[in-house]
Amino acid sequence: MNSQNKQRLHALMVKANLDTVVIKQLLEQHTKRKYSIRTVQAWAADSSKASSRECPEWVLENLEQIVDAKN
C-alpha cells in the first residue's frame, strides 16, 4: 500500500501532468540542488518495490509551491 506522501506525489503528478524527469528539473531549479533521476523514480515507485523510497515532506511542499505558482 502506498504511503500518504506517495499518494500526494502521484496526485501532484496527475494534476500538473508531471513525470519524474520534469519533477527532477523543477526541484533542481527551485532548490538549487542536484537530484538524480533514480532518486525521483524511487520516490514515485510503488511501495511494494524494493527500490521504493519514502518521498520526503519537503519535496511535496516544494512541488506544491511550484504547481500552485504555475496556476
Beta strands, then each sheet from edge to edge (+ up, - down):
end
